Amino acid sequence: MKLIKKNNSQSNAICVIGAGRFGSAVITQLIEIGKEVVAVDKSADNLKQFKDEIDEVVILDAADIKALKAINIQRFETVVVAVANIDNIEIVSALLELKVANIIARASTKRHARVLRQMGANIIVNPEQESGTRTAVIAANENFALYSEFLHELVDDFVIGFSDVKNPTIFDKPIKDLNFPAMGVTVVLVRRNGQTYQITGDFVLKENDQVSIVGKIPSVNSVFQW
């Protein structure tokens, strides 16, 4: 475990601020998905659990904008604010001032969520409704704002996702030719022009079809890169 130093290069890692119970769940799932993670917390004790799982941690008060500048926080395209205390709003404010591209912020109440949304946070999550698993999947995708609306947990790390068909390479092709089982997912329904279809292998996908996909998180995460 080491303290990350200031780095001016753009990072593909996802930064998670707060390594309490909720933040730890987010970090753990991101690791399982295969994402590089940088964990930030002002408590070294909270970070100890990840000493053998991630190489870089930052022990600092993320409510201090100078501290965030010191580690060049804006090099992370996505930052998850997993802390629940009053520092949460100050952290989001600092991230916005530093022009972090994508901010996923934890809210503890509806009023808190409204304030964060008005401030400009991209995605608001409430641990009573959103698990760390789902939050991690949202953060792991480039189009996470879309996925957050169309991704739901089932059981045992399985999720059902809803994705519009936009990739020309799969237009006008039957389901059986696209080999979804090899990707670890199953297409269960297709919605087209307001009508829902139970599909067979001969069903032909069309542009803008909305497909319902069931699978484990990494597999659905991969298919969502269409």
C-alpha positions in Angstrom: 0.0 0.0 0.0 1.4 3.4 -1.0 0.5 7.0 -1.1 -0.1 8.1 -4.7 2.0 11.0 -5.9 0.9 13.8 -8.1 0.6 12.6 -11.6 -0.3 14.9 -14.5 -1.0 12.2 -17.0 -4.6 11.2 -17.8 -5.7 8.1 -15.9 -8.1 5.3 -16.9 -8.5 4.4 -13.2 -11.7 5.1 -11.3 -11.2 7.1 -8.2 -13.3 6.2 -5.2 -13.4 8.7 -2.3 -14.5 7.0 0.9 -13.6 3.4 1.8 -16.3 2.8 4.4 -18.9 0.0 4.0 -20.5 1.4 0.8 -17.2 2.7 -0.7 -15.6 -0.6 0.0 -18.4 -2.5 -1.8 -17.8 -0.2 -4.8 -14.1 -0.7 -4.8 -14.4 -4.5 -4.4 -16.8 -4.8 -7.4 -14.6 -2.5 -9.6 -11.7 -4.8 -8.8 -13.7 -7.9 -9.8 -14.8 -6.2 -13.0 -11.1 -5.7 -13.7 -10.9 -1.9 -13.4 -7.9 -0.1 -12.1 -9.0 1.7 -8.9 -7.5 4.5 -6.7 -9.0 4.6 -3.2 -9.0 7.9 -1.2 -9.9 8.1 2.5 -8.7 10.2 5.4 -8.6 7.1 7.5 -5.6 4.7 7.0 -7.6 2.0 8.8 -10.3 2.1 6.1 -7.7 1.5 3.4 -5.8 -1.4 5.0 -8.3 -3.9 3.7 -7.1 -3.1 0.1 -3.4 -3.2 0.7 -3.1 -6.5 -1.2 -5.7 -5.7 -3.9 -4.8 -2.3 -5.2 -1.4 -0.6 -5.6 -2.4 3.0 -5.0 -4.3 4.6 -2.2 -4.4 8.2 -1.0 -4.7 9.1 2.7 -6.1 12.7 2.7 -9.1 14.8 3.5 -10.9 15.0 0.2 -12.9 18.0 1.4 -9.7 20.0 1.1 -9.5 21.3 -2.5 -5.8 21.9 -2.1 -5.2 18.3 -1.3 -7.3 17.2 -4.3 -5.2 19.6 -6.5 -2.0 18.1 -5.1 -2.9 14.6 -6.5 -4.3 16.1 -9.7 -7.8 14.6 -9.1 -9.0 15.9 -12.5 -6.9 13.3 -14.3 -9.5 10.8 -13.4 -12.4 10.8 -15.8 -14.8 9.3 -13.2 -14.8 9.9 -9.4 -17.2 8.2 -7.1 -17.9 10.1 -3.9 -18.9 7.3 -1.5 -18.7 9.3 1.8 -22.0 10.0 3.6 -21.1 12.8 6.0 -21.2 16.6 5.6 -17.9 16.5 3.7 -19.8 15.0 0.8 -21.1 18.3 -0.5 -17.8 20.0 -0.1 -16.1 17.2 -2.0 -18.5 17.4 -4.8 -18.2 21.2 -4.9 -14.4 20.8 -5.1 -14.6 18.2 -7.9 -16.9 20.4 -9.9 -14.5 23.4 -9.4 -11.6 21.2 -10.6 -13.7 20.1 -13.6 -13.8 16.4 -13.1 -15.7 15.0 -16.0 -18.0 12.4 -14.3 -19.0 12.6 -10.7 -21.1 9.8 -9.0 -22.2 11.1 -5.6 -23.7 9.3 -2.7 -26.9 10.9 -1.2 -28.3 10.1 2.2 -31.7 11.7 1.8 -34.0 12.9 -1.0 -33.2 16.5 0.0 -29.5 15.7 -0.1 -29.9 14.1 -3.6 -31.7 17.2 -4.8 -28.9 19.5 -3.7 -26.2 17.3 -5.3 -28.2 17.2 -8.5 -28.6 21.0 -8.5 -24.9 21.4 -7.9 -24.1 19.4 -11.0 -23.2 15.8 -10.0 -23.8 13.5 -12.9 -25.2 10.5 -11.1 -26.8 10.4 -7.6 -26.9 7.1 -5.7 -28.6 6.2 -2.5 -27.2 3.1 -0.7 -30.7 2.3 0.5 -31.7 1.8 -3.1 -28.5 1.3 -5.0 -25.9 -1.3 -4.0 -22.1 -0.9 -4.3 -22.3 -3.5 -7.0 -24.6 -1.5 -9.2 -22.7 1.7 -8.5 -19.5 0.1 -9.6 -21.0 -1.1 -12.9 -22.3 2.4 -13.6 -18.8 3.8 -12.9 -17.1 1.2 -15.1 -18.9 2.1 -18.3 -18.1 5.0 -20.5 -21.8 5.7 -21.0 -22.5 5.3 -17.4 -25.4 7.8 -17.3 -27.3 5.6 -19.8 -26.5 2.4 -18.0 -27.5 3.7 -14.6 -31.1 4.0 -15.9 -31.2 0.6 -17.6 -29.4 -1.7 -15.2 -31.0 -3.8 -12.4 -29.6 -6.4 -10.1 -31.1 -9.9 -9.9 -29.3 -12.4 -7.6 -25.8 -13.8 -7.1 -24.1 -11.1 -9.1 -26.5 -11.4 -12.1 -28.0 -8.3 -13.6 -30.5 -7.5 -16.3 -29.5 -4.7 -18.6 -31.4 -2.8 -21.3 -29.4 -1.6 -24.3 -30.4 0.0 -27.6 -28.9 -1.6 -30.7 -26.6 1.0 -32.2 -23.7 -1.1 -33.6 -24.1 -1.5 -37.4 -22.2 -4.8 -37.3 -25.2 -6.5 -35.7 -28.0 -4.9 -37.7 -30.2 -7.3 -39.6 -28.6 -10.4 -38.1 -30.4 -13.3 -36.3 -29.8 -13.8 -32.6 -28.3 -17.2 -33.2 -25.5 -15.8 -35.4 -24.3 -13.3 -32.7 -23.2 -16.0 -30.3 -24.3 -14.2 -27.1 -23.9 -17.4 -24.9 -20.1 -17.2 -25.7 -20.2 -13.7 -24.2 -21.8 -15.1 -21.0 -25.2 -13.4 -21.6 -28.7 -14.3 -22.7 -31.0 -12.0 -24.7 -34.4 -12.6 -23.2 -36.6 -9.9 -24.7 -36.5 -7.4 -27.6 -38.7 -4.2 -27.7 -39.3 -2.7 -31.1 -41.7 0.1 -32.0 -43.5 -0.2 -28.7 -44.0 -3.9 -28.9 -42.2 -6.5 -26.9 -41.0 -9.9 -28.4 -40.0 -13.1 -26.8 -37.1 -14.0 -29.0 -35.9 -17.2 -30.7 -32.6 -17.9 -32.4 -34.1 -16.8 -35.7 -35.2 -13.4 -34.4 -33.4 -10.7 -36.5 -32.1 -7.6 -34.6 -32.8 -4.2 -36.1 -31.3 -0.8 -35.5 -32.7 0.9 -32.4 -34.2 -2.4 -31.0 -34.0 -2.3 -27.2 -32.7 -5.7 -26.0 -33.0 -7.1 -22.4 -29.7 -8.9 -21.5 -29.2 -11.2 -18.5 -25.7 -12.2 -17.3 -23.1 -11.7 -14.7 -21.8 -8.2 -14.2 -18.5 -8.4 -16.2 -20.3 -10.0 -19.2 -23.1 -7.5 -19.3 -20.5 -4.8 -18.9 -18.7 -6.1 -22.0 -21.8 -6.3 -24.1 -22.7 -2.8 -23.2 -19.7 -1.6 -25.2 -21.8 -2.0 -28.4 
